[in-house]
Amino acid sequence: MSAFASDLNSGVSKIRLLIAEDSQGTRHNLINLLAFEKDIEVVGSVGRANQAIELARQLYPDVVLMDINLPDRDGLRATTEILDISPIISVVIMSVQDEESYQRRALQAGAFAFVVKPFDVDNLFKTIRAAAGRLS
């Protein structure tokens, strides 16, 4: 069952994205940047892993952009819990740590990809699209 929302004006389905990032400023910046992407819709934005897990259960987003370090729970553990809810949700892990061990742990947790902050915005958008199965 697809979790894509239809855009009635263009007939194109949008990628439904949930952001889990503890920095309110980073969440705000991501939302503002993504607002210009016609094929991506931010359906939720939270600062805690437990909130991300609950919203994933309620909204079934296509992609979750998950910070690796959240105040209430490790983003990797939250990733495995989200994938237990629905294995068709893709999780992209974000971290300021650009170490191979972090990347390996993210992929072992089931993440689709690992991106390093600060972001190359074009690469981030391509990664979100790839995670949703869109290669445009």
C-alpha positions as CSV (number, residue, x, y, z in Angstrom):
1,M,0.0,0.0,0.0
2,S,1.5,3.3,-1.1
3,A,1.8,6.2,1.4
4,F,2.1,8.8,-1.4
5,A,-0.3,11.8,-1.3
6,S,-1.8,13.0,-4.6
7,D,-1.2,16.5,-5.7
8,L,-4.5,17.2,-7.4
9,N,-3.2,20.2,-9.3
10,S,-0.3,18.5,-11.0
11,G,-1.4,14.8,-10.9
12,V,2.0,14.0,-9.3
13,S,2.3,12.2,-6.0
14,K,4.5,13.8,-3.4
15,I,7.1,12.2,-1.3
16,R,5.8,12.3,2.3
17,L,8.7,13.3,4.6
18,L,8.9,13.2,8.4
19,I,11.8,15.1,10.0
20,A,13.2,14.0,13.4
21,E,15.9,16.5,14.5
22,D,16.4,17.9,18.0
23,S,17.7,21.3,16.8
24,Q,14.6,23.5,16.2
25,G,16.7,25.8,13.9
26,T,17.8,22.9,11.7
27,R,14.3,21.6,11.5
28,H,13.1,25.1,10.5
29,N,15.8,25.4,7.9
30,L,15.0,22.0,6.4
31,I,11.3,22.8,6.2
32,N,12.1,26.1,4.5
33,L,14.5,24.5,2.0
34,L,12.1,21.6,1.2
35,A,9.2,24.1,0.7
36,F,10.7,24.8,-2.8
37,E,10.7,21.1,-3.8
38,K,7.4,20.4,-5.5
39,D,7.6,16.7,-5.2
40,I,8.4,16.6,-1.4
41,E,5.9,17.4,1.4
42,V,7.0,17.6,5.0
43,V,4.1,15.8,6.8
44,G,5.7,16.2,10.3
45,S,8.6,17.6,12.2
46,V,9.6,16.6,15.7
47,G,12.5,16.9,18.1
48,R,12.4,13.6,19.8
49,A,12.7,10.0,18.7
50,N,9.5,8.9,20.6
51,Q,7.6,11.5,18.7
52,A,9.0,10.3,15.4
53,I,8.0,6.7,16.1
54,E,4.5,7.8,17.1
55,L,4.1,10.0,14.0
56,A,5.5,7.2,11.7
57,R,2.8,4.9,13.2
58,Q,0.1,7.5,12.5
59,L,1.2,9.0,9.2
60,Y,3.2,6.2,7.4
61,P,5.6,8.7,5.7
62,D,7.6,7.5,2.7
63,V,10.8,8.8,4.2
64,V,12.0,9.7,7.7
65,L,15.0,12.1,7.9
66,M,16.3,11.0,11.3
67,D,19.1,12.6,13.4
68,I,21.4,10.0,14.9
69,N,21.5,11.7,18.3
70,L,18.1,12.7,19.8
71,P,17.6,13.6,23.5
72,D,15.3,10.7,24.4
73,R,16.6,7.9,22.3
74,D,19.3,7.0,19.8
75,G,18.2,7.7,16.2
76,L,19.5,4.2,15.2
77,R,17.2,2.5,17.8
78,A,14.3,4.7,16.6
79,T,15.1,3.6,13.0
80,T,14.7,-0.1,13.9
81,E,11.4,0.7,15.7
82,I,10.1,2.6,12.7
83,L,11.0,-0.2,10.3
84,D,9.2,-2.6,12.6
85,I,6.1,-0.5,12.2
86,S,6.5,-0.5,8.4
87,P,9.5,-1.9,6.5
88,I,8.5,0.2,3.4
89,I,9.3,3.4,5.2
90,S,12.8,4.5,4.3
91,V,15.0,6.2,6.9
92,V,17.8,8.6,6.1
93,I,20.1,9.1,9.1
94,M,21.7,12.5,9.6
95,S,24.8,13.1,11.7
96,V,27.6,15.7,12.2
97,Q,29.9,12.7,12.7
98,D,31.4,11.7,9.4
99,E,32.9,8.4,10.6
100,E,32.7,5.1,8.9
101,S,31.6,3.4,12.2
102,Y,28.5,5.7,12.3
103,Q,27.7,5.0,8.7
104,R,28.1,1.3,9.2
105,R,25.8,1.3,12.3
106,A,23.2,3.3,10.5
107,L,23.1,0.8,7.6
108,Q,23.0,-2.1,10.1
109,A,20.0,-0.5,11.8
110,G,18.2,-0.6,8.4
111,A,18.7,3.0,7.3
112,F,18.5,3.6,3.5
113,A,21.3,6.2,3.6
114,F,23.6,8.3,5.9
115,V,24.1,12.0,5.3
116,V,26.5,14.3,7.0
117,K,25.6,17.7,8.4
118,P,26.1,20.4,7.2
119,F,24.3,19.2,4.1
120,D,25.0,19.5,0.5
121,V,21.4,20.4,-0.2
122,D,21.3,19.0,-3.7
123,N,22.7,15.7,-2.4
124,L,20.2,15.7,0.4
125,F,17.3,16.1,-2.0
126,K,18.6,13.4,-4.3
127,T,19.0,11.1,-1.3
128,I,15.4,11.7,-0.2
129,R,14.2,11.0,-3.7
130,A,16.2,7.9,-4.0
131,A,15.0,6.7,-0.6
132,A,11.4,7.1,-1.8
133,G,12.2,5.2,-5.0
134,R,12.2,8.4,-7.2
135,L,15.3,8.9,-9.3
136,S,14.5,12.2,-10.9
